[in-house]
Amino acid sequence: MSTMAATSAKSAGMTKDERFVIFASSLGTVFEWYDFYLFGSLAGVIGAQFFGVIDPATGQPMFNQATRDIFALLAFAAGFIVRPFGAIVFGRVGDIVGRKYTFLVTILIMGLSTFIVGILPNAATIGIAAPIILIILRLLQGLALGGEYGGAATYVAEHSPHGKRGYYTSFIQTTATLGLFLSLLVILFTRSALGEPEFAKWGWRIPFLVSVVLLGISVWIRLRLNESPVFQKMKDEGKTSKAPLTEAFGNWSNAKLVLIALLGGVMGQGVVWYTGQFYALFFMQSILKVDGYTANLLIAWSLLLGTGFFIFWGALSDKVGRKPIILAGCLIAALTFFPIFRMITTNANPTLEKAIETVKVEVVSDPAQCGDLFNPVGTRVFTKPCDTARAYLAQSSVKYSTVSGPAGSPVKVMVNGKETPYVDAKTSNPAVLAAVQAAGYPKAGDAQIIKMAHPFDIFRSQVAAVIGLLFVLVLFVTMVYGPIAAMLVELFPTKIRYTSMSLPYHIGNGWFGGLLPATSFAIVASTGDIYAGLWYPIIFAAITVVIGIFFLPETKDVDISR
């Protein structure tokens, strides 16, 4: 059955009230994800605006461009790191006060924080206060998102008829992808309308300011919702939890389920999701050197084609179960990530692929002078020539190996057996760059690197092939993510459901998933292999498959009114 057919068949049995519950919950969550992803999409611009603090003694920026970008990415990561704490705080409130009012509070915090970013003076105007306020706003966003998802998923599931929870909650699962898609569209439209200079100067604020309109719509719609009937019944009977945190995590029988949900379900789902959407985008831009406009359009098309499959897999999980679909998605992804990403390289940057296969680059150095390049948060500063040489090659997408040289010997860079003069410069090595390009590595703007002329330039074989491969990655995302909300809701009892399901979800997605792009690239840099970063999602997805097979219970037939 096609996705559209499955959707139409199911929609026929949905009541007007049920449709409104799903629409209201999903629309608000789309806007929250939109707010959350704006920051990541504009990290470079934000770094220049808010971390370009001027030193009053010299009149020069206190931080260089690379450091500003690092600070912006760290501020972005902060939103992921605090998500589990938001899950604890708002999960507790949701299990005591109710689902409806809790996710009204979270959307207000998210929307207002995003709007304030749009009007916040930059570092040139208010100095060091600008980045401090920005990071506080980012932390508030992460806390709010930590409370939003659990509330929306729980609310929809508790309104769903038995046998359709996977289908109904799958609409919530589309919201993260739709929020990302919406943020990309607004940014692309604003950039195209204003031009890059004006966008970088002030136009970047427009996507943040637009969020206040989305906030108003979301709050108006959510105010019309009633409390979840399952929770309201329990509240009327005086059976709600007085201490959700203690009951959820202090009681081993429930805490064990939280661990199983995390390690046997959400951990693998999180890394598959972030690989298929975010690392794929990062891989194309930072490693394959595809321009940002083209890379975002390619991802946007894959999301457009794949989003309906969240609903397909959610509906199918009502028939065959949540567990087999989620674990199958993790397993297939783990087995195919390497060939798929290699095929993306083949089509997106064939010159680079050929160079990786044919050009031999070695860094020859005294082993005592070579340190560990693992640097996921980007804060380490490398000073030894062996380290700066390898870091430069990694940033240039050059595959290299490290060869031990005599003790005390200077660093040499060998390209196909020929020594290249190496100047210990951290950001520019003209001789090395010229040598690797002469040997076959692509130059900037290489004609074979994929480039889209406009949003509908999708019918050329090169573009269609890359979109097709990205669509396969999105399909894996939909398999693991479509049924996960229903599974988490069904695992836990009503009185501590919000708290119990939110924590594993946000650890799995906020930590294992959200920190994946930076960690995977750190693995690439430290190994010299552009595909080595894929070991991160592959290992965690495989662990989830093993733990899930033996310990994760099937939940589709559970009575969630308990």
C-alpha positions as a printed NumPy array, in Angstrom:
array([[  0.   ,   0.   ,   0.   ],
       [  1.375,   3.451,  -0.859],
       [  1.867,   6.116,   1.77 ],
       [ -0.973,   8.222,   0.38 ],
       [ -3.313,   5.281,   0.241],
       [ -2.514,   4.284,   3.793],
       [ -3.057,   7.825,   4.966],
       [ -6.366,   8.192,   3.164],
       [ -7.676,   4.882,   4.445],
       [ -6.862,   5.769,   8.023],
       [ -8.113,   9.349,   7.84 ],
       [-11.559,   8.135,   6.922],
       [-11.965,   6.678,  10.416],
       [-10.681,   9.736,  12.281],
       [-13.199,  11.953,  14.081],
       [-13.234,  15.748,  13.812],
       [-12.028,  16.098,  17.419],
       [ -9.203,  13.612,  16.876],
       [ -8.083,  15.468,  13.76 ],
       [ -8.032,  18.741,  15.693],
       [ -5.987,  17.214,  18.533],
       [ -3.396,  15.919,  16.077],
       [ -3.356,  19.16 ,  14.084],
       [ -2.994,  21.401,  17.141],
       [ -0.319,  19.271,  18.79 ],
       [  1.66 ,  18.758,  15.595],
       [  1.482,  22.352,  14.382],
       [  2.842,  23.701,  17.647],
       [  5.631,  21.137,  17.661],
       [  6.563,  21.988,  14.05 ],
       [  7.013,  25.596,  15.075],
       [  9.126,  24.621,  18.096],
       [ 11.469,  22.59 ,  15.905],
       [ 11.545,  25.481,  13.418],
       [ 12.734,  27.776,  16.209],
       [ 15.28 ,  25.248,  17.445],
       [ 16.875,  24.56 ,  14.051],
       [ 17.179,  28.196,  12.966],
       [ 20.143,  28.544,  15.277],
       [ 22.042,  25.61 ,  13.789],
       [ 21.315,  26.659,  10.21 ],
       [ 22.649,  30.166,  10.877],
       [ 25.539,  29.286,  13.203],
       [ 28.133,  31.016,  10.995],
       [ 26.191,  34.282,  10.763],
       [ 25.382,  34.192,  14.477],
       [ 29.05 ,  33.59 ,  15.301],
       [ 30.022,  36.77 ,  13.44 ],
       [ 27.233,  38.844,  15.008],
       [ 27.421,  37.76 ,  18.642],
       [ 30.922,  36.458,  19.22 ],
       [ 32.783,  39.209,  17.356],
       [ 33.468,  41.02 ,  20.629],
       [ 35.833,  43.97 ,  20.178],
       [ 38.817,  44.28 ,  22.518],
       [ 38.651,  47.903,  23.799],
       [ 42.437,  48.053,  24.176],
       [ 43.2  ,  47.215,  20.529],
       [ 39.93 ,  47.948,  18.733],
       [ 40.2  ,  44.508,  17.106],
       [ 37.951,  41.444,  17.477],
       [ 38.908,  39.369,  20.518],
       [ 38.306,  36.126,  18.592],
       [ 39.201,  35.116,  15.039],
       [ 36.644,  33.719,  12.578],
       [ 37.328,  30.084,  13.448],
       [ 36.912,  30.735,  17.172],
       [ 33.685,  32.669,  16.595],
       [ 32.274,  29.747,  14.601],
       [ 33.287,  27.352,  17.371],
       [ 31.518,  29.46 ,  20.004],
       [ 28.387,  29.592,  17.85 ],
       [ 28.402,  25.815,  17.437],
       [ 28.944,  25.352,  21.168],
       [ 25.956,  27.594,  21.855],
       [ 23.996,  25.419,  19.424],
       [ 25.167,  22.269,  21.226],
       [ 24.109,  23.766,  24.577],
       [ 20.514,  23.497,  23.431],
       [ 20.963,  19.743,  22.985],
       [ 22.825,  19.23 ,  26.239],
       [ 20.09 ,  20.75 ,  28.42 ],
       [ 17.21 ,  18.926,  26.711],
       [ 17.183,  16.013,  29.206],
       [ 16.993,  18.513,  32.076],
       [ 13.994,  20.107,  30.395],
       [ 12.496,  16.633,  30.126],
       [ 12.865,  16.142,  33.886],
       [ 11.525,  19.581,  34.84 ],
       [  8.554,  19.702,  32.476],
       [  7.92 ,  15.962,  32.644],
       [  7.329,  16.313,  36.379],
       [  5.018,  19.286,  35.842],
       [  3.156,  17.401,  33.108],
       [  2.527,  14.413,  35.349],
       [  1.304,  16.606,  38.221],
       [ -0.524,  19.519,  36.558],
       [ -1.423,  18.093,  33.152],
       [ -0.288,  17.682,  29.552],
       [ -2.099,  20.658,  27.998],
       [ -0.811,  23.421,  30.274],
       [  2.722,  22.088,  30.296],
       [  3.181,  22.188,  26.556],
       [  1.539,  25.624,  26.48 ],
       [  4.329,  26.816,  28.776],
       [  7.046,  25.143,  26.69 ],
       [  5.896,  26.697,  23.435],
       [  5.747,  30.148,  25.042],
       [  9.32 ,  29.785,  26.332],
       [ 10.56 ,  28.528,  22.97 ],
       [  8.752,  31.145,  20.886],
       [  9.678,  34.135,  23.045],
       [ 13.337,  33.025,  23.283],
       [ 13.529,  32.767,  19.5  ],
       [ 11.866,  36.145,  18.954],
       [ 14.258,  37.829,  21.399],
       [ 17.231,  36.457,  19.406],
       [ 15.77 ,  38.334,  16.421],
       [ 15.82 ,  41.683,  18.261],
       [ 18.902,  41.122,  20.435],
       [ 21.639,  43.738,  19.822],
       [ 24.874,  42.196,  18.605],
       [ 28.325,  42.287,  20.194],
       [ 29.278,  45.458,  18.356],
       [ 26.429,  47.243,  20.158],
       [ 26.409,  45.828,  23.701],
       [ 29.698,  43.948,  23.876],
       [ 30.13 ,  40.777,  25.928],
       [ 26.502,  40.942,  27.137],
       [ 25.337,  39.888,  23.652],
       [ 26.843,  36.357,  23.622],
       [ 25.927,  35.82 ,  27.288],
       [ 22.254,  36.655,  26.652],
       [ 22.297,  34.571,  23.473],
       [ 23.547,  31.476,  25.301],
       [ 20.922,  31.967,  28.041],
       [ 18.217,  32.105,  25.346],
       [ 19.644,  28.978,  23.737],
       [ 19.542,  27.142,  27.057],
       [ 15.907,  28.179,  27.508],
       [ 15.135,  26.821,  24.035],
       [ 16.699,  23.475,  24.905],
       [ 14.805,  23.258,  28.193],
       [ 11.522,  24.057,  26.426],
       [ 12.086,  21.469,  23.713],
       [ 12.888,  18.937,  26.435],
       [  9.351,  19.397,  27.738],
       [  7.528,  19.841,  24.438],
       [  7.954,  16.508,  22.704],
       [  6.909,  14.305,  25.612],
       [  3.826,  16.435,  26.181],
       [  2.718,  16.433,  22.557],
       [  3.349,  12.698,  22.033],
       [  1.652,  11.755,  25.303],
       [ -1.312,  14.046,  24.628],
       [ -1.954,  12.623,  21.148],
       [ -1.475,   9.01 ,  22.252],
       [ -3.9  ,   9.438,  25.147],
       [ -6.5  ,  10.713,  22.673],
       [ -5.906,   7.848,  20.234],
       [ -8.197,   4.811,  19.902],
       [ -6.635,   1.448,  20.629],
       [ -5.041,  -0.012,  17.531],
       [ -4.283,   3.378,  15.957],
       [ -1.752,   4.915,  18.339],
       [  1.164,   4.319,  15.986],
       [ -0.699,   6.038,  13.17 ],
       [ -1.942,   8.984,  15.237],
       [  1.385,   9.692,  16.975],
       [  3.303,   9.4  ,  13.703],
       [  2.013,  12.86 ,  12.806],
       [  4.005,  14.179,  15.782],
       [  7.038,  12.358,  14.356],
       [  6.859,  14.372,  11.139],
       [  7.209,  17.635,  13.046],
       [ 10.99 ,  17.652,  13.544],
       [ 11.538,  17.08 ,   9.83 ],
       [  8.868,  19.606,   8.857],
       [ 10.35 ,  22.145,  11.289],
       [ 13.79 ,  21.69 ,   9.722],
       [ 12.257,  21.892,   6.249],
       [ 10.377,  25.097,   7.151],
       [ 13.494,  26.714,   8.614],
       [ 15.519,  25.871,   5.484],
       [ 12.802,  27.305,   3.216],
       [ 12.487,  30.561,   5.168],
       [ 16.276,  31.016,   5.233],
       [ 16.648,  30.24 ,   1.516],
       [ 13.796,  32.602,   0.606],
       [ 15.163,  35.429,   2.762],
       [ 18.703,  34.966,   1.427],
       [ 17.475,  34.977,  -2.172],
       [ 15.262,  38.039,  -1.656],
       [ 17.829,  40.192,   0.136],
       [ 21.135,  38.956,  -1.238],
       [ 23.976,  37.587,   0.867],
       [ 25.499,  40.915,   2.044],
       [ 22.204,  42.278,   3.394],
       [ 21.244,  38.903,   4.826],
       [ 24.528,  38.666,   6.745],
       [ 24.156,  42.261,   7.949],
       [ 20.541,  42.248,   9.199],
       [ 18.342,  39.914,   7.122],
       [ 19.26 ,  36.866,   9.245],
       [ 16.945,  38.327,  11.925],
       [ 13.833,  37.902,   9.755],
       [ 13.466,  34.101,  10.235],
       [ 13.701,  34.629,  14.01 ],
       [ 11.167,  37.456,  13.996],
       [  8.718,  35.415,  11.893],
       [  8.525,  32.976,  14.784],
       [  6.378,  35.375,  16.811],
       [  3.59 ,  34.962,  14.242],
       [  3.953,  31.192,  14.435],
       [  3.915,  31.432,  18.229],
       [  0.661,  33.379,  18.215],
       [ -1.031,  30.831,  15.94 ],
       [  0.205,  27.908,  18.054],
       [ -0.901,  29.373,  21.378],
       [ -4.322,  30.323,  20.008],
       [ -4.881,  26.8  ,  18.712],
       [ -3.574,  25.049,  21.816],
       [ -5.744,  27.137,  24.128],
       [ -8.737,  25.493,  22.464],
       [ -7.578,  22.018,  23.502],
       [ -8.969,  20.091,  26.462],
       [ -6.875,  18.023,  28.854],
       [ -6.057,  14.457,  27.848],
       [ -9.058,  12.25 ,  28.809],
       [ -6.823,   9.519,  30.256],
       [ -4.961,  11.986,  32.495],
       [ -8.138,  13.912,  33.411],
       [ -9.835,  10.699,  34.556],
       [ -6.847,   9.811,  36.716],
       [ -6.739,  13.346,  38.13 ],
       [-10.482,  13.276,  38.938],
       [ -9.975,   9.984,  40.762],
       [ -7.048,  11.402,  42.752],
       [ -4.62 ,   8.828,  41.343],
       [ -1.983,  11.146,  39.872],
       [  1.572,  10.883,  41.102],
       [  2.694,  13.181,  43.904],
       [  6.388,  12.475,  43.233],
       [  6.857,  11.565,  39.525],
       [ 10.655,  11.736,  39.623],
       [ 10.89 ,   9.325,  42.535],
       [  8.386,   6.922,  41.03 ],
       [  9.96 ,   7.111,  37.563],
       [ 13.631,   6.832,  38.453],
       [ 13.767,   5.77 ,  42.114],
       [ 11.736,   2.623,  41.467],
       [ 13.934,  -0.01 ,  39.767],
       [ 11.092,  -1.684,  37.876],
       [ 10.342,   1.582,  36.059],
       [ 13.946,   2.842,  35.942],
       [ 14.915,  -0.418,  34.237],
       [ 12.334,   0.282,  31.526],
       [ 13.774,   3.791,  31.103],
       [ 17.238,   2.295,  30.498],
       [ 15.877,  -0.331,  28.102],
       [ 13.925,   2.342,  26.202],
       [ 17.107,   4.422,  25.872],
       [ 19.648,   1.714,  25.015],
       [ 17.342,  -0.684,  23.189],
       [ 15.358,   1.879,  21.196],
       [ 15.976,   5.613,  21.339],
       [ 19.79 ,   5.583,  21.228],
       [ 19.836,   3.824,  17.866],
       [ 16.885,   5.847,  16.599],
       [ 18.689,   9.073,  17.545],
       [ 21.93 ,   8.306,  15.704],
       [ 20.118,   7.027,  12.593],
       [ 17.951,  10.149,  12.535],
       [ 20.819,  12.627,  12.943],
       [ 22.987,  10.778,  10.429],
       [ 20.247,  10.757,   7.794],
       [ 19.402,  14.435,   8.094],
       [ 22.096,  16.468,   9.837],
       [ 25.343,  14.575,   9.297],
       [ 24.411,  14.059,   5.645],
       [ 24.11 ,  17.849,   5.286],
       [ 27.357,  18.406,   7.189],
       [ 29.137,  15.704,   5.142],
       [ 28.172,  17.344,   1.856],
       [ 29.142,  20.854,   2.922],
       [ 32.237,  20.327,   5.062],
       [ 33.742,  17.215,   3.477],
       [ 32.48 ,  17.07 ,  -0.112],
       [ 32.667,  20.898,  -0.422],
       [ 29.172,  21.239,  -1.891],
       [ 27.992,  24.839,  -1.626],
       [ 25.465,  25.565,   1.128],
       [ 22.643,  26.537,  -1.238],
       [ 22.854,  23.266,  -3.151],
       [ 23.349,  21.09 ,  -0.063],
       [ 20.298,  22.575,   1.661],
       [ 18.155,  22.13 ,  -1.456],
       [ 19.239,  18.491,  -1.81 ],
       [ 18.301,  17.787,   1.817],
       [ 15.029,  19.705,   1.424],
       [ 13.995,  17.584,  -1.574],
       [ 14.838,  14.34 ,   0.213],
       [ 12.75 ,  15.452,   3.199],
       [  9.861,  16.447,   0.947],
       [  9.874,  13.018,  -0.699],
       [ 10.357,  11.059,   2.506],
       [  8.236,  12.751,   5.161],
       [  5.053,  10.826,   4.354],
       [  6.792,   7.596,   5.336],
       [  6.729,   8.586,   9.009],
       [  2.972,   8.046,   8.801],
       [  3.345,   4.872,   6.742],
       [  5.653,   3.202,   9.282],
       [  3.613,   4.496,  12.219],
       [  0.454,   2.968,  10.752],
       [  2.254,  -0.284,   9.908],
       [  3.516,  -0.538,  13.482],
       [ -0.132,  -0.789,  14.621],
       [ -0.284,  -4.057,  12.685],
       [  3.161,  -5.666,  13.026],
       [  4.468,  -3.967,  16.171],
       [  6.815,  -1.122,  17.04 ],
       [  9.872,  -3.199,  17.882],
       [ 10.479,  -4.995,  14.547],
       [ 10.244,  -1.793,  12.499],
       [ 12.513,   0.29 ,  14.761],
       [ 15.163,  -2.426,  15.123],
       [ 15.033,  -3.292,  11.4  ],
       [ 15.626,   0.368,  10.576],
       [ 18.623,   0.495,  12.927],
       [ 20.068,  -2.72 ,  11.504],
       [ 19.625,  -1.802,   7.824],
       [ 21.115,   1.641,   8.454],
       [ 24.136,   0.181,  10.262],
       [ 24.775,  -2.219,   7.385],
       [ 24.391,   0.316,   4.578],
       [ 25.731,   3.669,   5.82 ],
       [ 29.215,   3.067,   4.373],
       [ 28.105,   2.175,   0.818],
       [ 25.457,   4.922,   0.727],
       [ 27.852,   7.675,   1.795],
       [ 30.454,   6.398,  -0.674],
       [ 27.838,   6.599,  -3.435],
       [ 26.979,  10.147,  -2.347],
       [ 30.671,  11.018,  -2.793],
       [ 30.732,   9.298,  -6.195],
       [ 27.881,  11.448,  -7.45 ],
       [ 28.394,  14.714,  -5.558],
       [ 32.168,  15.076,  -5.937],
       [ 33.627,  12.427,  -8.294],
       [ 36.987,  14.215,  -8.458],
       [ 37.392,  13.856,  -4.7  ],
       [ 36.427,  10.181,  -4.815],
       [ 39.024,   9.448,  -7.483],
       [ 41.688,  11.367,  -5.561],
       [ 40.977,   9.438,  -2.36 ],
       [ 41.49 ,   6.186,  -4.272],
       [ 44.582,   7.174,  -6.257],
       [ 46.528,   9.822,  -4.324],
       [ 48.681,   8.666,  -1.418],
       [ 49.288,  11.346,   1.203],
       [ 51.483,  10.673,   4.242],
       [ 52.46 ,  12.805,   7.218],
       [ 55.923,  11.648,   8.301],
       [ 56.852,  12.713,  11.82 ],
       [ 58.537,  11.796,  15.049],
       [ 55.701,   9.924,  16.876],
       [ 56.431,  11.935,  20.031],
       [ 55.36 ,  15.067,  18.155],
       [ 51.964,  13.681,  17.072],
       [ 49.074,  14.036,  19.492],
       [ 45.414,  13.066,  19.487],
       [ 43.296,  15.177,  17.115],
       [ 39.942,  14.172,  18.612],
       [ 38.278,  17.554,  19.138],
       [ 34.458,  17.266,  19.045],
       [ 33.746,  20.618,  20.694],
       [ 36.355,  22.5  ,  18.663],
       [ 38.034,  24.188,  21.621],
       [ 41.481,  22.579,  21.473],
       [ 44.292,  24.523,  19.838],
       [ 46.902,  22.41 ,  18.049],
       [ 50.458,  23.748,  18.025],
       [ 52.753,  20.878,  17.055],
       [ 53.547,  20.717,  13.317],
       [ 52.442,  17.074,  13.074],
       [ 49.028,  17.994,  14.492],
       [ 48.544,  21.167,  12.462],
       [ 49.497,  19.317,   9.262],
       [ 46.99 ,  16.532,   9.88 ],
       [ 44.263,  18.956,  10.968],
       [ 44.786,  20.991,   7.805],
       [ 44.589,  17.904,   5.589],
       [ 41.412,  16.741,   7.32 ],
       [ 39.765,  20.155,   6.878],
       [ 40.745,  19.999,   3.208],
       [ 39.076,  16.546,   2.87 ],
       [ 42.419,  14.913,   2.038],
       [ 42.805,  11.281,   3.05 ],
       [ 46.113,  10.81 ,   4.818],
       [ 48.052,   8.309,   6.904],
       [ 50.607,   9.01 ,   9.62 ],
       [ 54.052,   7.43 ,   9.236],
       [ 56.677,   7.305,  12.013],
       [ 59.867,   9.202,  11.269],
       [ 63.204,   9.35 ,  13.101],
       [ 63.235,  10.89 ,  16.58 ],
       [ 63.628,  14.651,  16.403],
       [ 63.066,  14.801,  12.636],
       [ 60.951,  17.633,  11.176],
       [ 57.507,  16.956,   9.766],
       [ 57.283,  15.982,   6.094],
       [ 54.17 ,  15.784,   3.935],
       [ 54.602,  13.184,   1.188],
       [ 52.258,  13.287,  -1.819],
       [ 52.588,  10.143,  -3.953],
       [ 56.053,   9.596,  -2.515],
       [ 57.284,  13.113,  -3.23 ],
       [ 58.154,  15.396,  -0.34 ],
       [ 56.267,  18.682,  -0.198],
       [ 57.678,  21.645,   1.738],
       [ 55.613,  22.087,   4.883],
       [ 55.155,  25.436,   6.571],
       [ 53.671,  25.189,  10.044],
       [ 50.649,  27.407,   9.414],
       [ 47.374,  26.443,  11.023],
       [ 45.015,  27.804,   8.396],
       [ 46.955,  28.017,   5.145],
       [ 49.514,  25.684,   3.576],
       [ 49.794,  26.785,  -0.066],
       [ 52.524,  24.313,  -1.011],
       [ 50.628,  21.332,   0.423],
       [ 47.373,  22.479,  -1.165],
       [ 49.032,  22.929,  -4.555],
       [ 50.661,  19.502,  -4.321],
       [ 47.481,  17.58 ,  -3.484],
       [ 45.54 ,  19.449,  -6.161],
       [ 48.231,  18.762,  -8.741],
       [ 47.998,  15.076,  -7.784],
       [ 44.249,  14.994,  -8.381],
       [ 42.318,  16.533,  -5.473],
       [ 39.631,  18.999,  -6.61 ],
       [ 40.162,  22.737,  -6.598],
       [ 37.577,  25.129,  -5.171],
       [ 34.672,  25.404,  -7.596],
       [ 35.585,  22.175,  -9.419],
       [ 33.101,  21.762, -12.278],
       [ 32.311,  18.173, -11.278],
       [ 31.091,  19.112,  -7.79 ],
       [ 27.31 ,  19.008,  -7.75 ],
       [ 25.651,  22.423,  -8.038],
       [ 21.976,  23.294,  -8.402],
       [ 21.055,  26.38 , -10.438],
       [ 17.596,  26.742,  -8.878],
       [ 15.234,  24.797,  -6.573],
       [ 13.707,  22.773,  -9.406],
       [ 16.999,  21.808, -11.03 ],
       [ 16.392,  18.187, -10.059],
       [ 16.165,  16.338, -13.361],
       [ 19.861,  16.113, -14.18 ],
       [ 21.213,  12.631, -13.464],
       [ 23.806,  13.844, -10.948],
       [ 21.253,  15.788,  -8.892],
       [ 18.586,  13.087,  -9.099],
       [ 21.076,  10.43 ,  -7.965],
       [ 22.124,  12.38 ,  -4.859],
       [ 18.519,  13.192,  -3.937],
       [ 17.703,   9.489,  -4.337],
       [ 20.515,   8.467,  -1.978],
       [ 19.512,  11.108,   0.572],
       [ 15.917,   9.885,   0.285],
       [ 17.079,   6.378,   1.257],
       [ 18.721,   7.858,   4.361],
       [ 15.482,   9.698,   5.181],
       [ 13.595,   6.428,   4.708],
       [ 15.75 ,   4.894,   7.458],
       [ 14.917,   7.918,   9.612],
       [ 11.197,   7.367,   9.098],
       [ 11.48 ,   3.666,   9.983],
       [ 13.127,   4.271,  13.341],
       [ 11.327,   7.495,  14.215],
       [  7.775,   6.886,  12.97 ],
       [  6.781,   4.302,  15.654],
       [  8.989,   5.546,  18.524],
       [  6.452,   7.898,  20.164],
       [  3.799,   5.193,  20.421],
       [  6.34 ,   2.753,  21.835],
       [  7.537,   5.196,  24.517],
       [  4.002,   6.137,  25.552],
       [  3.002,   2.471,  25.833],
       [  6.02 ,   1.5  ,  27.923],
       [  5.069,   3.591,  30.96 ],
       [  2.018,   4.018,  33.246],
       [ -0.133,   7.142,  32.875],
       [  0.737,   8.806,  36.171],
       [  4.482,   8.971,  35.384],
       [  4.352,   8.665,  31.583],
       [  5.379,  12.225,  30.693],
       [  8.437,  12.095,  32.969],
       [  9.454,   8.533,  32.134],
       [  9.329,   8.783,  28.338],
       [ 10.787,  12.282,  28.011],
       [ 14.146,  11.536,  29.643],
       [ 15.267,   8.589,  27.46 ],
       [ 13.961,  10.361,  24.363],
       [ 16.005,  13.489,  24.969],
       [ 19.156,  11.675,  26.075],
       [ 18.947,   9.468,  22.983],
       [ 18.233,  12.321,  20.59 ],
       [ 19.754,  15.313,  22.377],
       [ 23.028,  13.68 ,  23.395],
       [ 23.678,  10.606,  21.244],
       [ 22.04 ,  12.224,  18.214],
       [ 22.563,  15.954,  18.672],
       [ 26.295,  15.694,  19.324],
       [ 26.804,  13.263,  16.425],
       [ 27.882,  15.681,  13.638],
       [ 30.656,  17.284,  15.685],
       [ 31.844,  13.953,  17.119],
       [ 31.811,  12.205,  13.746],
       [ 33.835,  14.961,  12.129],
       [ 36.295,  14.813,  15.021],
       [ 36.762,  11.104,  14.209],
       [ 37.334,  12.015,  10.539],
       [ 39.971,  14.571,  11.483],
       [ 41.779,  12.235,  13.866],
       [ 41.909,   9.3  ,  11.41 ],
       [ 42.322,  10.988,   8.031],
       [ 39.451,   8.937,   6.586],
       [ 36.376,  10.892,   5.416],
       [ 34.105,   7.905,   6.149],
       [ 35.484,   7.031,   9.594],
       [ 32.919,   9.248,  11.347],
       [ 30.2  ,   6.799,  10.298],
       [ 31.482,   4.335,  12.879],
       [ 29.794,   6.488,  15.539],
       [ 26.19 ,   5.886,  14.357],
       [ 26.925,   2.354,  13.162],
       [ 28.224,   1.178,  16.547],
       [ 25.406,   2.744,  18.559],
       [ 22.727,   1.545,  16.133],
       [ 24.16 ,  -1.981,  16.334],
       [ 24.188,  -1.875,  20.151],
       [ 20.539,  -0.84 ,  20.091],
       [ 19.658,  -3.768,  17.832],
       [ 21.301,  -6.285,  20.178],
       [ 19.824,  -4.827,  23.385],
       [ 16.441,  -4.267,  21.757],
       [ 16.131,  -7.844,  20.494],
       [ 16.7  ,  -9.324,  23.951],
       [ 15.204,  -6.765,  26.328],
       [ 12.815,  -4.346,  24.592],
       [  9.189,  -5.499,  24.982],
       [  6.593,  -5.202,  22.237],
       [  3.998,  -2.63 ,  23.285],
       [  1.39 ,  -2.224,  20.535],
       [ -1.354,  -4.099,  22.416],
       [ -0.758,  -2.43 ,  25.798],
       [ -3.675,  -0.702,  27.55 ],
       [ -2.348,   2.836,  28.152],
       [ -5.156,   3.834,  30.515],
       [ -3.446,   1.916,  33.316]])
